[in-house]
Amino acid sequence: MENIRSNQAMLPTYNLLRITFSVVPIVAGLDKFTNILTNWEQYLNPNITGILPFSPHVFMMIVGVIEIIAGVIVFRKAAVGALIVAAWLTLIALTLLASGHFLDVAVRDLVMAISAYSLAQLSKFVL
């Protein structure tokens, strides 16, 4: 009986993380098309832009679509979507670390990846 109560106590935290990791990727994904929040192309590792078969802008729009899909998956099935977002954020952070630029953003993305992974783990107990 105590386990059921503790699971219910986790529900507000679960919901907050689920909403956050649904909305933020969707907003960031949409912004890849408008660059209102930032110029996303500046975060691309120059080594990656050199091997792309299309422009960095097109690449960022593809990234945006992937982020929107990931946010929707988190909303519909948090356990799976949160793992996708955690992996995605980790890859972004590793790319930034490899470039040697925007290290503060890399650290922030790693912290967010840990939070997304925590959501995936939390979803095992809440659902």
C-alpha positions in Angstrom: 0.0 0.0 0.0 2.8 2.4 0.8 4.3 1.8 -2.7 1.1 2.9 -4.4 1.0 6.1 -2.3 4.7 6.9 -3.2 3.9 6.3 -6.8 1.0 8.8 -6.7 3.4 11.3 -4.9 5.7 11.1 -8.0 2.9 11.9 -10.4 3.3 15.8 -10.3 7.0 15.4 -11.0 6.4 13.0 -13.8 3.8 15.3 -15.3 6.1 18.3 -15.1 9.0 16.5 -16.8 6.6 15.0 -19.4 5.2 18.4 -20.3 8.7 20.0 -20.3 10.2 17.3 -22.6 7.2 17.5 -24.9 7.0 21.2 -25.3 10.7 22.2 -25.4 11.6 19.9 -28.3 8.5 20.9 -30.2 9.3 24.6 -29.7 13.0 24.2 -30.5 12.0 22.1 -33.6 9.6 24.8 -34.8 12.2 27.5 -34.2 14.6 25.7 -36.6 12.3 27.1 -39.3 12.2 30.6 -38.0 15.4 31.2 -36.0 13.5 33.5 -33.6 15.2 32.1 -30.5 18.7 31.8 -32.0 20.5 31.2 -35.3 20.7 27.4 -34.9 23.3 27.0 -37.7 25.9 28.6 -35.5 25.9 25.5 -33.3 26.8 23.1 -36.1 30.2 21.6 -35.9 32.2 22.9 -38.9 33.4 19.4 -39.7 29.8 18.3 -40.1 28.8 21.2 -42.3 31.6 20.3 -44.6 30.3 16.8 -45.3 26.6 17.6 -45.6 25.0 17.0 -49.0 22.8 20.0 -48.5 22.9 23.4 -46.9 23.2 23.9 -43.1 19.8 25.5 -43.2 18.2 22.4 -44.7 20.0 20.3 -42.2 18.6 22.3 -39.3 15.0 22.0 -40.8 15.5 18.2 -40.8 16.7 18.4 -37.2 13.6 20.5 -36.4 11.2 17.9 -37.8 13.0 15.2 -35.7 12.7 17.3 -32.6 9.0 17.9 -33.1 8.4 14.2 -33.6 10.5 13.4 -30.5 8.4 15.9 -28.4 5.2 14.3 -29.7 6.5 10.8 -28.8 7.3 12.0 -25.2 3.8 13.3 -24.8 2.2 10.1 -26.1 4.6 7.5 -24.6 7.0 9.1 -22.2 9.1 6.1 -21.5 10.2 5.7 -25.1 10.2 9.4 -26.1 12.3 10.4 -23.1 15.0 7.9 -24.0 15.0 9.3 -27.6 15.3 12.9 -26.3 18.0 11.8 -23.8 20.0 10.2 -26.6 19.4 13.2 -28.9 20.6 15.7 -26.3 23.7 13.6 -25.5 24.6 13.5 -29.2 24.2 17.2 -29.5 26.4 17.8 -26.4 29.1 15.4 -27.7 29.1 17.2 -31.1 29.5 20.6 -29.3 32.3 19.2 -27.1 34.1 17.9 -30.2 33.9 21.3 -31.8 35.3 23.0 -28.8 32.7 25.7 -29.0 29.5 26.4 -27.0 30.8 24.3 -24.1 28.2 25.9 -21.8 25.4 24.7 -24.1 27.0 21.2 -24.2 26.9 21.0 -20.4 23.3 22.3 -20.3 22.3 19.6 -22.9 24.0 16.9 -20.8 22.0 18.0 -17.8 18.8 18.0 -19.8 19.7 14.5 -21.1 20.0 13.3 -17.6 16.6 14.8 -16.8 15.0 13.2 -19.8 16.5 9.8 -18.8 15.1 10.4 -15.3 11.7 10.9 -16.8 12.0 7.6 -18.7 12.9 5.8 -15.4 10.2 7.6 -13.5 7.6 6.5 -16.0 8.1 2.9 -14.9 6.8 3.7 -11.5 4.0 6.1 -12.3 2.2 4.2 -15.1 
